[in-house]
Amino acid sequence: MTPHWSEQRGALKAWLLTNLRVLIGCDFDGTLAPLVDFAGDACLPAATRAVLQRLISLKGVTLAFISGRPLDDLLLRVGLAGAFYAGNHGLEIAGLDGKAIVAPGAVDSMPMLRAVKTELTRQMAQLAGVWIEDKELTFSVHYRLADPACHAEIEERVRQGVAEAGSSLVARSGKLVWEIRPANAWDKGAALRLFMQHLQLPSSAAAFIGDDTTDRDAFRELPDGWTFYVGDGAGTDSRANLRDVEDCAELLEWIADARGGSPALH
Ligand SMILES: [Mg+2]
């Protein structure tokens, strides 16, 4: 059973006080911002934005926001300077200099992605409560508002659409969403690894917080770092659990206090 983060305070504090530099990666939806029915309605709570700003200003602390949202959208919603950002589950990356790079191979897959998206858009139009979000390098089939009796049919159509594209695309399931993306391209783990390499930090000096399937790609990169799963962590490989978005904000406050309170790190 994965422990709640509050039971790990001693080890976490030791980690914060013994590493001169740390990288803390966060997913956005369901981790920093409450989940909403429509992706366009999500927003970062003001108190969470304030604690993130406080963490960025601490010496030796770097933040990385790694989300399934398109990079532009993520940058707009978080809007904090001095952090790393990765969108589209790691396919688009912006470094501390703000320059964006796109994963090799992701652009090549776009014609196939568009063809599958057009076909699935046509098919899903018959199903109430399903909508497709175009994220350029990937697309999402959201079914949060669909009748649960239709879930199996949605999955079948998604899997069939992707299978018809050969091996160039994959479908991954998230929380009442299917993500269709290029196969064999950067994921959240690859983005986190690139940021660690850029900072020349070992995985033991990094943490990641996330609430969904694709966040586990980032967890895998941190076998000796800190991994936090938001939600029921049964069956996940995280080192600690968070109850919900509010609990995540509390953890971030606690980290800022623990790290900020050490005179050695100023
Ligand atoms: Mg999430």
Residues whose N, C-alpha, C, O or C-beta is under 5 A from the ligand:
A	BS01	MG	D27 F28 D29 G30 T31 D211 D212
